[in-house]
């Protein structure tokens, strides 16, 4: 029979306190969404101004990876400028067959097209390669490059699975992230982690503990931030809405944000069409073509504390698509067209 250690008791206290906070946050989320529920346009009434905060629409350049590799950053940025984007989140600093490019030129091209570099994705670790361009292997170089580009955020889209899927393994990953966060903060940047669906699974040694909750409980909120990928969070809700024993344990992605609004400076906006025949419960589509209620989500988040928080919204489509420019254009048009619901 296993024995509870003091560390187990401390984690249980943190998670239990977060559950209590979650009840209050749930009420807050319900109140915000409830207040936003009536769709004035459906009743012929006027809607308010743009829902998307001005200057906050970005795109994760992984969406346009094929275009960047074939055409280069200059031509891709020209298209994004025409579509009304304000920011870009880098997914590497090379441009394939378009030729070599320096960080100084990349920064200049970004600025010349009226864009801001808001963040960048870098690998968490590669334990088979001591020279890998990752946080674990090359932290100083990663931060040097981000600083050269003038980034405010530098993060990873790698899941915190380096040490395994147990509670203790994620505590070790949290220690790693705290280290990276402290180093980034010393450079005037914020370190962040971008989720996929598996972060919302349960610990292999504690099937009553959701791994994402361990990450939140064990990382320093002043050092480690989160970039919620809204699509993958809803996939996680679909896939891991029950514990290993089959009992329901659902969560609402929005409640995580409303419970810790200062920890989510960045969001990935990608859409999905619900499909019960798909493993993930959704099929990824262009923003506006799916079932995720981005108007409700944006409305609730931007109304938190009067909408003064520094949130940034990055379009992304990370699966193969017919034409990335079309996806970028249509997604931007949909988000710019969203209006606050009339009162």
C-alpha positions as CSV (number, residue, x, y, z in Angstrom):
1,X,0.0,0.0,0.0
2,X,1.4,3.4,-0.9
3,X,1.9,6.1,1.7
4,X,1.1,9.8,1.3
5,X,4.3,11.9,1.6
6,X,4.4,15.5,2.8
7,X,4.9,16.5,-0.8
8,X,1.7,14.6,-1.8
9,X,-0.1,16.5,0.9
10,X,1.2,19.8,-0.3
11,X,0.2,19.1,-3.9
12,X,-3.3,18.0,-2.7
13,X,-3.6,21.2,-0.7
14,X,-2.7,23.3,-3.8
15,X,-5.0,21.4,-6.1
16,X,-7.8,21.4,-3.6
17,X,-7.5,25.2,-3.1
18,X,-7.5,25.5,-6.9
19,X,-10.7,23.4,-7.1
20,X,-12.4,25.8,-4.6
21,X,-11.2,28.8,-6.7
22,X,-12.5,27.0,-9.7
23,X,-16.1,27.0,-8.3
24,X,-15.9,30.8,-8.0
25,X,-14.3,31.1,-11.4
26,X,-17.0,28.9,-12.9
27,X,-19.6,31.2,-11.6
28,X,-17.6,34.1,-13.0
29,X,-17.4,32.4,-16.4
30,X,-21.1,31.6,-16.4
31,X,-21.9,35.2,-15.5
32,X,-19.7,36.6,-18.3
33,X,-21.0,34.1,-20.9
34,X,-24.5,34.5,-19.7
35,X,-24.3,38.3,-20.0
36,X,-23.0,37.8,-23.5
37,X,-25.4,35.1,-24.5
38,X,-28.1,37.2,-26.3
39,X,-27.0,37.7,-29.9
40,X,-28.4,41.1,-30.9
41,X,-27.8,40.5,-34.6
42,X,-30.2,37.5,-34.4
43,X,-32.9,39.8,-33.2
44,X,-32.2,42.7,-35.5
45,X,-30.6,44.8,-32.8
46,X,-27.3,46.6,-33.2
47,X,-24.0,45.1,-32.1
48,X,-21.2,46.9,-30.5
49,X,-17.7,47.7,-31.8
50,X,-15.0,45.3,-32.8
51,X,-14.6,42.4,-30.4
52,X,-10.9,41.8,-31.1
53,X,-8.7,44.3,-29.2
54,X,-7.0,46.7,-31.6
55,X,-3.4,45.8,-32.5
56,X,-3.7,42.3,-31.0
57,X,-4.2,40.0,-34.0
58,X,-1.3,37.8,-34.8
59,X,-0.5,34.6,-36.6
60,X,1.8,31.7,-35.7
61,X,4.1,31.4,-38.7
62,X,4.0,27.6,-38.6
63,X,0.7,28.0,-40.4
64,X,2.7,29.5,-43.3
65,X,5.7,27.3,-43.1
66,X,5.5,26.2,-46.7
67,X,5.1,29.7,-47.9
68,X,8.0,31.0,-45.9
69,X,10.2,28.2,-47.2
70,X,9.3,28.8,-50.8
71,X,8.8,32.6,-50.9
72,X,10.7,34.0,-47.9
73,X,9.6,36.2,-45.0
74,X,9.4,39.4,-47.1
75,X,6.7,38.2,-49.4
76,X,4.8,36.3,-46.6
77,X,4.9,39.4,-44.4
78,X,3.5,41.5,-47.3
79,X,0.5,39.3,-47.5
80,X,-0.1,39.3,-43.7
81,X,0.1,43.1,-43.7
82,X,-2.6,43.2,-46.5
83,X,-4.8,40.9,-44.4
84,X,-4.7,43.2,-41.4
85,X,-2.4,41.3,-39.1
86,X,-0.6,43.2,-36.3
87,X,1.8,40.5,-35.0
88,X,3.7,37.3,-35.8
89,X,4.8,34.5,-33.7
90,X,7.9,32.9,-35.1
91,X,8.3,29.1,-35.6
92,X,12.0,29.3,-36.6
93,X,14.2,31.9,-38.1
94,X,15.1,30.4,-41.5
95,X,13.4,30.6,-44.9
96,X,14.3,27.5,-46.8
97,X,15.0,27.9,-50.5
98,X,14.4,31.7,-50.2
99,X,18.0,31.9,-48.9
100,X,19.8,32.7,-45.7
101,X,18.6,35.6,-43.5
102,X,20.1,37.3,-40.4
103,X,18.1,38.0,-37.3
104,X,18.7,41.7,-37.9
105,X,17.1,41.5,-41.3
106,X,14.3,39.4,-40.1
107,X,13.5,41.9,-37.4
108,X,13.7,44.7,-40.0
109,X,11.4,43.0,-42.4
110,X,8.9,42.3,-39.6
111,X,8.9,46.0,-38.7
112,X,8.8,47.3,-42.3
113,X,5.6,45.4,-42.9
114,X,3.9,47.0,-39.9
115,X,4.2,43.8,-37.9
116,X,5.5,43.0,-34.4
117,X,7.3,39.9,-33.3
118,X,5.3,38.9,-30.3
119,X,6.8,35.5,-29.5
120,X,8.6,32.4,-30.7
121,X,8.4,28.6,-30.3
122,X,11.5,26.7,-29.5
123,X,11.9,23.1,-28.5
124,X,12.0,22.2,-24.8
125,X,14.7,19.5,-25.0
126,X,16.5,17.0,-27.1
127,X,18.4,14.7,-24.7
128,X,20.0,12.9,-27.6
129,X,21.8,16.0,-28.9
130,X,23.8,18.2,-26.5
131,X,24.0,20.9,-29.2
132,X,20.3,21.0,-30.1
133,X,18.6,24.4,-30.3
134,X,16.4,23.9,-27.3
135,X,15.8,25.5,-23.9
136,X,17.5,22.5,-22.2
137,X,20.6,22.4,-24.4
138,X,21.1,26.0,-25.5
139,X,19.2,28.3,-23.2
140,X,21.6,31.3,-23.6
141,X,21.5,31.1,-27.4
142,X,17.7,30.8,-27.4
143,X,17.4,33.9,-25.2
144,X,20.1,35.8,-27.2
145,X,18.2,35.3,-30.4
146,X,14.8,36.2,-28.9
147,X,16.4,39.4,-27.5
148,X,18.0,40.2,-30.8
149,X,14.5,40.1,-32.4
150,X,13.0,42.3,-29.6
151,X,10.6,39.7,-28.4
152,X,8.5,40.1,-25.3
153,X,7.7,36.4,-25.1
154,X,9.8,33.3,-25.7
155,X,8.3,29.9,-25.3
156,X,7.9,26.2,-26.2
157,X,5.2,24.2,-27.8
158,X,6.7,21.0,-26.4
159,X,4.7,19.2,-23.8
160,X,6.3,18.9,-20.3
161,X,6.9,15.1,-20.8
162,X,10.7,15.1,-20.6
163,X,10.7,13.2,-17.4
164,X,7.6,11.1,-17.9
165,X,3.9,11.4,-17.0
166,X,3.9,11.0,-13.3
167,X,3.2,13.8,-10.8
168,X,6.9,13.9,-9.8
169,X,7.9,13.9,-13.5
170,X,5.8,17.0,-14.1
171,X,7.2,18.6,-10.9
172,X,10.7,18.1,-12.4
173,X,9.5,19.7,-15.7
174,X,8.0,22.6,-13.7
175,X,11.5,23.1,-12.1
176,X,13.0,23.3,-15.6
177,X,10.3,25.8,-16.7
178,X,10.9,27.9,-13.6
179,X,14.6,28.0,-14.5
180,X,13.9,29.1,-18.0
181,X,11.3,31.6,-16.8
182,X,13.8,33.2,-14.4
183,X,16.4,33.5,-17.2
184,X,13.9,35.0,-19.6
185,X,12.7,37.5,-16.9
186,X,16.3,38.6,-16.4
187,X,16.3,39.6,-20.1
188,X,13.0,41.4,-19.9
189,X,10.9,38.6,-21.5
190,X,8.3,36.1,-20.4
191,X,8.7,32.4,-20.8
192,X,5.6,30.5,-21.9
193,X,4.3,27.0,-22.7
194,X,1.8,26.2,-25.4
195,X,-0.5,23.3,-24.8
196,X,-1.7,20.5,-27.0
197,X,-4.4,18.0,-25.9
198,X,-2.2,15.6,-23.9
199,X,-1.4,18.2,-21.2
200,X,-5.0,17.7,-20.0
201,X,-4.5,13.9,-19.5
202,X,-4.1,12.3,-16.0
203,X,-0.9,11.4,-14.2
204,X,-0.1,7.7,-14.7
205,X,0.6,7.3,-10.9
206,X,-2.3,9.5,-9.8
207,X,-5.3,9.0,-12.1
208,X,-7.2,11.6,-10.1
209,X,-4.7,14.3,-10.9
210,X,-4.8,16.2,-14.2
211,X,-1.3,16.9,-15.4
212,X,-2.1,20.5,-16.5
213,X,-3.1,21.2,-12.9
214,X,0.3,20.0,-11.7
215,X,2.0,22.4,-14.2
216,X,-0.1,25.3,-12.9
217,X,0.4,24.4,-9.2
218,X,4.2,23.8,-9.5
219,X,5.3,26.7,-11.7
220,X,6.0,30.1,-10.4
221,X,3.2,32.4,-11.8
222,X,5.8,35.3,-11.9
223,X,8.1,33.2,-14.1
224,X,6.1,30.8,-16.2
225,X,3.2,31.8,-18.5
226,X,0.8,29.8,-20.6
227,X,-0.3,30.2,-24.2
228,X,-3.7,28.5,-24.4
229,X,-4.3,26.8,-27.8
230,X,-8.0,27.0,-27.6
231,X,-8.6,24.2,-30.2
232,X,-6.3,21.7,-28.5
233,X,-7.8,22.6,-25.1
234,X,-11.3,21.6,-26.3
235,X,-9.8,18.5,-27.8
236,X,-8.4,17.8,-24.4
237,X,-11.8,18.3,-22.9
238,X,-13.3,15.8,-25.3
239,X,-10.5,13.2,-24.9
240,X,-9.9,13.5,-21.2
241,X,-13.3,14.5,-19.8
242,X,-13.3,11.2,-17.9
243,X,-10.9,9.7,-15.5
244,X,-9.2,6.4,-16.0
245,X,-12.0,4.7,-14.0
246,X,-14.6,6.2,-16.3
247,X,-16.0,8.8,-13.9
248,X,-16.7,12.2,-15.3
249,X,-14.1,14.9,-14.7
250,X,-14.8,17.6,-17.2
251,X,-13.2,21.0,-17.4
252,X,-13.9,24.2,-19.2
253,X,-10.9,25.8,-21.0
254,X,-12.3,29.3,-20.4
255,X,-12.4,28.7,-16.7
256,X,-8.7,28.1,-16.6
257,X,-8.2,31.5,-18.2
258,X,-10.6,33.4,-16.0
259,X,-9.1,31.8,-12.9
260,X,-5.6,32.9,-13.9
261,X,-6.0,35.7,-16.4
262,X,-2.5,37.1,-15.8
263,X,-0.9,33.8,-16.7
264,X,-2.3,33.7,-20.3
265,X,-0.7,36.6,-22.3
266,X,-1.0,34.6,-25.6
267,X,-3.7,32.5,-27.2
268,X,-3.8,30.3,-30.3
269,X,-7.0,30.8,-32.3
270,X,-7.7,27.7,-34.4
271,X,-11.1,26.2,-35.1
272,X,-12.6,22.8,-35.2
273,X,-15.7,21.2,-36.5
274,X,-17.1,18.6,-34.1
275,X,-16.9,15.1,-35.4
276,X,-17.7,12.1,-33.2
277,X,-16.0,9.8,-35.6
278,X,-12.6,11.5,-35.3
279,X,-10.2,10.5,-32.5
280,X,-9.9,14.0,-31.3
281,X,-13.6,14.8,-31.5
282,X,-12.9,17.6,-33.9
283,X,-11.6,18.2,-37.4
284,X,-9.4,21.3,-37.7
285,X,-10.8,24.0,-40.0
286,X,-10.2,27.7,-40.8
287,X,-11.2,30.1,-38.1
288,X,-14.9,30.8,-38.5
289,X,-15.7,27.5,-40.2
290,X,-15.9,25.4,-37.0
291,X,-18.0,25.0,-33.8
292,X,-15.8,26.8,-31.3
293,X,-17.5,29.9,-30.0
294,X,-14.8,32.4,-30.4
295,X,-17.1,35.3,-30.0
296,X,-18.2,34.1,-26.6
297,X,-14.6,33.2,-25.6
298,X,-13.2,36.5,-26.7
299,X,-16.0,38.4,-25.1
300,X,-15.5,36.7,-21.7
301,X,-11.7,37.1,-21.7
302,X,-11.6,40.7,-23.0
303,X,-14.2,41.8,-20.4
304,X,-12.2,40.4,-17.5
305,X,-11.2,43.4,-15.3
306,X,-12.5,45.7,-18.0
307,X,-10.5,44.2,-20.8
308,X,-7.3,45.9,-19.6
309,X,-5.2,42.7,-19.7
310,X,-2.4,42.2,-22.2
311,X,-3.8,39.4,-24.2
312,X,-2.7,38.6,-27.8
313,X,-4.6,36.3,-30.2
314,X,-2.6,34.3,-32.7
315,X,-4.3,32.5,-35.6
316,X,-2.9,29.0,-36.3
317,X,-3.7,26.0,-38.5
318,X,-1.0,23.3,-37.8
319,X,-2.3,20.6,-40.1
320,X,-1.7,20.4,-43.9
321,X,-4.0,22.8,-45.7
322,X,-4.6,23.6,-49.4
323,X,-3.4,27.2,-49.3
324,X,-2.0,28.9,-46.2
325,X,-2.6,32.4,-47.6
326,X,-6.3,31.6,-48.0
327,X,-6.5,30.3,-44.4
328,X,-4.7,33.3,-43.1
329,X,-6.9,35.7,-45.0
330,X,-10.2,34.1,-44.2
331,X,-9.3,33.7,-40.5
332,X,-8.3,37.3,-40.2
333,X,-11.5,38.5,-41.9
334,X,-13.7,36.4,-39.6
335,X,-12.0,37.7,-36.4
336,X,-12.0,41.3,-37.6
337,X,-15.7,41.0,-38.4
338,X,-16.7,39.8,-34.8
339,X,-18.6,42.4,-32.9
340,X,-19.4,42.8,-29.3
341,X,-23.0,41.7,-28.7
342,X,-25.5,44.4,-28.3
343,X,-26.9,45.2,-24.8
